[in-house]
Amino acid sequence: MARVCHAWRAAVKPLHPPPEERPLPYILLPGDWERSFSCALRGCATHRFHIPDIPRDARCFGAHPGGWLFFAVAQTTKNAILRDEFPSGIPDVLHLDDRPPDKDTDVVMFAATISSHPEDQRCIGAAILSHFPDVTNPSIYAFFRMGVLPAMVANGDDASNAGSASGLEDLIHYDDAFYFLTGEEGLLVFRVSEFHDFKDEELDIAPIEIRRFPRRGRGHYGEDDVAVVRYLVESRGRLLMVARIAAGAGPLRPSPPSPTTTSEFRVFEMARRSTAFAATNNDGAEYDWVELDSLGGRMLFVARGCSTSYEVARHPGFEEGVYFLDDGRLYGEVAMFRDPNLRQYPCRDSGRWLASAPEAVPRVDNFLPEQAPSNYSPPAWFLP
């Protein structure tokens, strides 16, 4: 860390700052020989730095406040979470509830989050997975014990058994529960207090609560040739769904399409319908996603498993908007895991969407320095 700029040192020094002083995220950028970070949001240049014990080709797939990073070595193996020089292994193997142990499989981890500090003995991890090597659109939710002696096997199930035919979009730890967002914009909820140790450090998964939302008709997000990916983020104590729209991308495909460019975001807040309305409405949905007219002075930083919200008022000089990085769902990440010859992370669709920009001003600002494609990792948030 010797080559890190003064602004970086000032940002990472307080590991648990007061909420009103939370530093904004930094961006980890893959490079030819080592990773760099961008503090461009603070008007600073891109810098090089070294993260001990992370192989050069590690794929980053998430973050946790306090400087923790989720990563996988060689794309799919040796999953871990790390801060400074202290990596903690997380499962590479999945046990499905409806299969015997000899049917356990290797996995690809697409996103992960945790319930508390990683070294807390009560900490539980949650992830969105796919089997490996027969990788498909990720649809498996899984859980594992963290702590000093973390479990090496994750326990989970396929979201299709809970009625989702479109896979899993994102996950979040919110209100003492894990929430998984389905492709139909429904939620699968698991209360942390209802998990129990089963045997051999495996978890007895909490009962599932399925929250149904009204189905949106075709074209709800625009023309039929748009791709939409979604994120969950907690903001001001409420749960938001952020829809990211890439025009001209066509339906999401298992083979790599041409890299797309994000054109728009729409933000929704979870609301519970009144009992009377839910009873008389024929869609059977007890909840709804209510679209926000504005961000109301918020900055939303989005990525699977680690989206965060900040108040513009506490960070003078910044503008409200949605800050985003490359998302593998928009360029055929599944195919890259199936065939290494197709692996290329474009590293070109990152920036911010200015929610309140005038009509004549482009709303998407690609603020990062010019970045070459990577063959091992997309850009990732780092949460000091």
C-alpha positions as CSV (number, residue, x, y, z in Angstrom):
1,M,0.0,0.0,0.0
2,A,3.0,2.3,0.0
3,R,2.2,3.9,-3.3
4,V,-1.3,4.9,-2.5
5,C,-2.1,8.6,-2.5
6,H,-2.9,10.7,0.5
7,A,-6.6,10.8,-0.3
8,W,-6.7,7.0,-0.4
9,R,-5.0,6.8,3.1
10,A,-7.4,9.3,4.5
11,A,-10.4,7.3,3.2
12,V,-9.4,3.8,4.4
13,K,-8.0,4.8,7.8
14,P,-11.3,4.8,9.8
15,L,-12.6,1.2,9.4
16,H,-15.9,2.0,11.2
17,P,-16.5,5.8,10.7
18,P,-19.8,7.4,11.9
19,P,-22.6,7.0,9.3
20,E,-22.5,10.6,8.3
21,E,-18.8,10.4,7.5
22,R,-18.8,7.2,5.4
23,P,-16.3,7.6,2.6
24,L,-17.6,7.1,-0.9
25,P,-16.6,3.9,-2.7
26,Y,-13.5,3.6,-4.8
27,I,-13.3,1.6,-8.0
28,L,-10.9,-1.3,-8.4
29,L,-9.7,-1.5,-12.0
30,P,-8.1,-4.6,-13.5
31,G,-4.7,-4.0,-15.2
32,D,-2.1,-6.0,-17.1
33,W,0.1,-6.7,-14.1
34,E,-1.7,-5.3,-11.0
35,R,-4.9,-3.7,-10.0
36,S,-5.3,0.0,-9.7
37,F,-8.0,2.1,-8.1
38,S,-9.8,5.2,-9.3
39,C,-10.6,8.1,-7.0
40,A,-11.8,10.1,-10.0
41,L,-14.9,10.9,-8.0
42,R,-12.7,13.0,-5.8
43,G,-10.9,14.7,-8.7
44,C,-7.8,12.5,-8.2
45,A,-6.0,10.4,-10.8
46,T,-5.9,6.6,-11.2
47,H,-3.2,5.0,-9.0
48,R,-1.6,1.6,-8.7
49,F,-1.6,-0.4,-5.5
50,H,-1.0,-3.9,-4.3
51,I,-3.4,-6.1,-2.4
52,P,-1.5,-8.9,-0.6
53,D,-2.3,-12.5,-1.2
54,I,-4.8,-11.9,-4.0
55,P,-3.5,-13.6,-7.2
56,R,-3.2,-11.3,-10.1
57,D,-5.9,-13.1,-12.1
58,A,-8.5,-13.2,-9.3
59,R,-12.1,-12.3,-10.3
60,C,-13.7,-9.8,-7.9
61,F,-17.4,-10.3,-7.4
62,G,-18.4,-8.2,-4.4
63,A,-17.4,-6.0,-1.5
64,H,-18.4,-5.3,2.1
65,P,-17.8,-2.1,4.1
66,G,-14.5,-2.0,6.0
67,G,-12.3,-2.9,3.0
68,W,-13.5,-6.5,2.5
69,L,-13.4,-8.0,-1.1
70,F,-15.1,-11.1,-2.4
71,F,-12.9,-12.8,-5.0
72,A,-12.4,-16.1,-6.9
73,V,-9.1,-17.5,-8.0
74,A,-9.0,-18.5,-11.7
75,Q,-12.6,-17.3,-12.2
76,T,-14.3,-20.2,-10.3
77,T,-12.1,-21.8,-7.6
78,K,-10.9,-20.8,-4.1
79,N,-13.7,-18.3,-3.3
80,A,-12.6,-16.0,-0.5
81,I,-13.3,-12.7,1.3
82,L,-10.3,-10.6,2.2
83,R,-9.2,-7.5,4.0
84,D,-5.5,-6.5,4.1
85,E,-3.6,-9.8,4.5
86,F,-6.3,-11.9,6.1
87,P,-8.3,-13.9,3.6
88,S,-11.1,-16.1,4.8
89,G,-12.3,-19.0,2.6
90,I,-15.9,-19.3,1.5
91,P,-17.4,-22.4,-0.1
92,D,-16.5,-23.7,-3.5
93,V,-19.0,-26.6,-3.2
94,L,-22.8,-26.7,-3.1
95,H,-25.1,-29.1,-1.4
96,L,-28.7,-28.9,-2.6
97,D,-31.4,-29.7,-0.1
98,D,-33.1,-32.3,-2.3
99,R,-29.9,-34.3,-3.2
100,P,-27.6,-36.6,-1.2
101,P,-24.1,-35.4,-0.2
102,D,-22.4,-37.5,-3.0
103,K,-24.2,-35.2,-5.5
104,D,-22.6,-32.0,-4.2
105,T,-21.2,-29.9,-7.1
106,D,-18.6,-27.2,-7.8
107,V,-20.0,-23.8,-8.3
108,V,-19.5,-20.3,-9.8
109,M,-20.3,-17.5,-7.4
110,F,-21.8,-14.5,-9.1
111,A,-22.6,-12.4,-6.1
112,A,-22.4,-12.6,-2.3
113,T,-23.2,-10.7,0.9
114,I,-22.9,-11.3,4.6
115,S,-25.1,-10.6,7.7
116,S,-22.4,-9.0,9.9
117,H,-18.6,-8.6,10.3
118,P,-17.0,-11.6,8.6
119,E,-15.1,-12.7,11.7
120,D,-18.3,-12.7,13.9
121,Q,-19.1,-16.3,14.8
122,R,-22.7,-15.6,14.2
123,C,-22.1,-14.2,10.7
124,I,-23.9,-16.0,7.8
125,G,-23.0,-15.6,4.2
126,A,-25.5,-15.7,1.2
127,A,-24.7,-16.1,-2.5
128,I,-26.1,-16.4,-6.0
129,L,-24.6,-19.4,-7.7
130,S,-24.6,-21.6,-10.7
131,H,-23.3,-25.2,-11.1
132,F,-19.8,-25.6,-12.7
133,P,-18.7,-26.6,-15.3
134,D,-22.2,-26.6,-16.8
135,V,-22.8,-22.9,-16.0
136,T,-26.3,-21.5,-16.7
137,N,-28.1,-18.3,-15.9
138,P,-27.6,-18.1,-12.1
139,S,-30.7,-19.3,-10.2
140,I,-29.4,-21.0,-7.1
141,Y,-29.5,-19.3,-3.7
142,A,-27.1,-20.6,-1.0
143,F,-26.0,-19.9,2.5
144,F,-22.9,-20.7,4.6
145,R,-21.4,-20.1,8.0
146,M,-18.6,-17.5,8.3
147,G,-16.4,-16.8,11.3
148,V,-12.9,-18.1,12.2
149,L,-13.7,-21.6,10.9
150,P,-16.0,-21.0,7.9
151,A,-17.9,-23.8,6.3
152,M,-16.5,-25.2,3.1
153,V,-19.9,-26.4,1.8
154,A,-22.8,-24.0,1.0
155,N,-26.4,-25.2,1.4
156,G,-29.0,-24.0,-1.0
157,D,-31.8,-24.6,-3.5
158,D,-32.8,-23.5,-7.0
159,A,-35.1,-20.5,-7.2
160,S,-37.2,-22.4,-9.7
161,N,-38.6,-24.5,-6.8
162,A,-39.9,-21.2,-5.4
163,G,-41.7,-20.3,-8.7
164,S,-39.1,-18.2,-10.4
165,A,-38.4,-19.2,-14.0
166,S,-36.0,-16.3,-14.8
167,G,-33.2,-16.8,-12.4
168,L,-31.9,-14.5,-9.6
169,E,-30.9,-10.9,-10.2
170,D,-29.4,-9.7,-6.9
171,L,-29.3,-10.2,-3.2
172,I,-29.0,-8.0,-0.1
173,H,-28.9,-8.2,3.7
174,Y,-31.7,-5.9,4.8
175,D,-33.7,-5.7,8.0
176,D,-32.0,-8.7,9.5
177,A,-32.9,-10.9,6.5
178,F,-31.5,-12.0,3.2
179,Y,-33.5,-10.8,0.2
180,F,-33.1,-12.4,-3.3
181,L,-34.6,-10.5,-6.3
182,T,-35.9,-12.8,-9.0
183,G,-36.1,-12.1,-12.7
184,E,-39.9,-11.6,-12.3
185,E,-39.1,-8.8,-9.7
186,G,-40.4,-10.9,-6.8
187,L,-38.5,-11.4,-3.6
188,L,-37.3,-14.5,-1.7
189,V,-36.8,-13.7,2.0
190,F,-34.9,-15.6,4.6
191,R,-34.7,-14.3,8.2
192,V,-31.2,-14.5,9.7
193,S,-32.6,-15.3,13.2
194,E,-34.2,-18.5,11.8
195,F,-31.0,-20.1,10.5
196,H,-29.6,-22.9,12.7
197,D,-26.5,-25.1,12.6
198,F,-27.3,-28.5,11.3
199,K,-24.2,-30.8,11.3
200,D,-20.6,-30.6,10.2
201,E,-20.8,-26.7,10.2
202,E,-23.6,-26.9,7.6
203,L,-26.7,-24.7,8.0
204,D,-30.3,-25.6,8.3
205,I,-31.8,-22.9,6.0
206,A,-34.4,-20.5,7.4
207,P,-38.0,-20.9,6.1
208,I,-38.5,-19.1,2.8
209,E,-41.0,-16.2,2.5
210,I,-42.1,-15.5,-1.1
211,R,-43.1,-11.9,-1.7
212,R,-45.1,-11.6,-4.9
213,F,-45.3,-8.4,-6.9
214,P,-47.4,-7.5,-9.9
215,R,-46.1,-8.8,-13.2
216,R,-45.0,-6.0,-15.6
217,G,-46.1,-6.3,-19.2
218,R,-43.8,-6.6,-22.1
219,G,-42.2,-3.3,-23.0
220,H,-42.6,-1.9,-19.5
221,Y,-39.0,-0.6,-19.7
222,G,-39.3,0.6,-23.3
223,E,-38.8,-1.1,-26.7
224,D,-38.5,-4.9,-27.0
225,D,-34.8,-4.6,-27.9
226,V,-33.6,-3.4,-24.5
227,A,-31.9,-5.4,-21.8
228,V,-32.8,-4.8,-18.2
229,V,-30.8,-5.9,-15.1
230,R,-31.8,-5.0,-11.6
231,Y,-30.2,-4.3,-8.2
232,L,-31.4,-4.1,-4.6
233,V,-30.2,-1.2,-2.4
234,E,-31.1,0.0,1.1
235,S,-31.7,3.7,1.3
236,R,-33.1,5.7,4.2
237,G,-34.3,2.5,5.8
238,R,-36.3,1.4,2.8
239,L,-35.7,-1.2,0.2
240,L,-35.2,0.0,-3.4
241,M,-35.0,-1.8,-6.7
242,V,-32.9,-0.1,-9.4
243,A,-33.5,-1.1,-13.0
244,R,-30.6,-0.6,-15.4
245,I,-31.6,-0.3,-19.0
246,A,-29.3,-0.9,-22.0
247,A,-30.9,0.1,-25.3
248,G,-30.4,-2.0,-28.3
249,A,-29.0,-5.0,-26.4
250,G,-31.8,-7.3,-27.2
251,P,-32.9,-10.1,-24.8
252,L,-30.1,-11.4,-22.5
253,R,-28.4,-14.3,-24.3
254,P,-26.1,-17.1,-23.1
255,S,-23.5,-16.2,-25.8
256,P,-21.5,-13.0,-25.7
257,P,-23.3,-10.1,-27.5
258,S,-21.6,-7.0,-28.5
259,P,-20.8,-4.8,-25.4
260,T,-23.7,-2.6,-24.6
261,T,-24.0,0.9,-23.3
262,T,-26.3,1.8,-20.4
263,S,-28.8,4.4,-21.3
264,E,-31.1,4.9,-18.4
265,F,-32.1,3.9,-14.8
266,R,-35.4,3.7,-13.1
267,V,-35.7,3.4,-9.3
268,F,-38.6,1.8,-7.3
269,E,-39.4,1.5,-3.7
270,M,-40.9,-1.6,-2.1
271,A,-44.4,-1.0,-0.7
272,R,-46.9,-3.3,0.9
273,R,-50.4,-3.2,-0.5
274,S,-53.4,-2.8,1.7
275,T,-55.1,-6.1,2.7
276,A,-58.3,-5.0,1.0
277,F,-56.5,-4.1,-2.3
278,A,-54.5,-7.3,-2.3
279,A,-57.7,-9.4,-1.7
280,T,-59.6,-7.8,-4.6
281,N,-56.8,-7.7,-7.1
282,N,-56.5,-10.8,-9.3
283,D,-52.7,-10.9,-9.5
284,G,-52.4,-12.1,-5.9
285,A,-49.6,-9.7,-5.2
286,E,-49.2,-8.4,-1.6
287,Y,-46.4,-6.0,-2.5
288,D,-45.6,-3.5,-5.2
289,W,-42.6,-1.6,-6.6
290,V,-43.6,2.1,-6.6
291,E,-41.5,4.2,-9.0
292,L,-39.8,7.2,-7.5
293,D,-40.2,10.6,-9.3
294,S,-36.7,11.6,-8.2
295,L,-33.8,10.5,-6.1
296,G,-34.3,13.2,-3.6
297,G,-30.7,14.1,-3.1
298,R,-29.3,10.5,-3.1
299,M,-26.3,8.9,-4.8
300,L,-26.8,5.2,-5.4
301,F,-23.8,3.0,-6.1
302,V,-25.0,-0.2,-7.7
303,A,-23.4,-3.7,-8.2
304,R,-24.7,-7.2,-7.3
305,G,-24.5,-7.9,-3.6
306,C,-23.0,-4.6,-2.6
307,S,-25.1,-1.6,-3.6
308,T,-25.0,1.4,-1.3
309,S,-26.7,4.7,-0.9
310,Y,-25.3,8.1,0.2
311,E,-26.7,11.5,0.8
312,V,-25.5,14.4,-1.5
313,A,-25.9,16.8,1.4
314,R,-23.1,15.0,3.3
315,H,-20.7,15.0,0.3
316,P,-20.6,18.6,-1.0
317,G,-19.7,18.9,-4.6
318,F,-21.3,15.7,-5.8
319,E,-24.5,15.3,-7.7
320,E,-27.4,12.9,-7.1
321,G,-27.5,10.0,-9.5
322,V,-26.8,6.3,-10.0
323,Y,-23.1,5.3,-10.2
324,F,-22.5,2.0,-12.0
325,L,-19.9,-0.4,-13.3
326,D,-19.7,-3.1,-16.0
327,D,-22.3,-5.8,-15.4
328,G,-21.6,-9.3,-16.8
329,R,-25.3,-9.9,-17.5
330,L,-25.1,-7.3,-20.3
331,Y,-22.3,-9.1,-22.2
332,G,-22.8,-12.8,-21.8
333,E,-20.9,-13.7,-18.7
334,V,-22.3,-17.2,-18.6
335,A,-20.6,-18.1,-21.9
336,M,-17.3,-16.8,-20.5
337,F,-17.5,-19.3,-17.7
338,R,-18.3,-22.1,-20.0
339,D,-15.6,-21.3,-22.6
340,P,-12.4,-19.5,-21.4
341,N,-11.6,-18.6,-25.0
342,L,-14.6,-16.2,-24.9
343,R,-13.6,-14.5,-21.7
344,Q,-13.2,-10.8,-22.0
345,Y,-14.5,-8.2,-19.6
346,P,-15.1,-5.1,-21.7
347,C,-14.5,-2.6,-18.9
348,R,-16.2,0.1,-20.8
349,D,-19.8,0.6,-19.5
350,S,-19.1,2.3,-16.2
351,G,-20.1,5.8,-15.1
352,R,-22.9,7.7,-13.5
353,W,-26.5,8.5,-14.6
354,L,-27.5,12.0,-13.6
355,A,-31.1,11.8,-12.6
356,S,-31.8,15.5,-12.7
357,A,-29.8,16.5,-15.8
358,P,-31.6,18.9,-18.2
359,E,-33.1,17.4,-21.3
360,A,-30.3,18.8,-23.6
361,V,-27.5,17.3,-21.4
362,P,-26.6,13.6,-21.7
363,R,-27.6,11.9,-18.6
364,V,-24.9,9.2,-18.7
365,D,-21.4,10.4,-17.8
366,N,-18.6,7.9,-18.3
367,F,-16.2,9.4,-15.8
368,L,-13.5,6.7,-15.7
369,P,-10.2,7.0,-17.5
370,E,-9.9,5.0,-20.7
371,Q,-9.7,1.3,-19.7
372,A,-8.7,-1.7,-21.8
373,P,-10.6,-5.0,-21.7
374,S,-9.6,-7.6,-19.1
375,N,-9.4,-11.3,-19.3
376,Y,-9.7,-12.0,-15.6
377,S,-12.0,-9.5,-13.8
378,P,-14.5,-6.6,-14.3
379,P,-14.1,-3.4,-12.4
380,A,-15.4,-3.6,-8.8
381,W,-16.4,-1.3,-5.9
382,F,-14.2,-1.0,-2.9
383,L,-16.1,0.0,0.2
384,P,-13.7,1.6,2.8
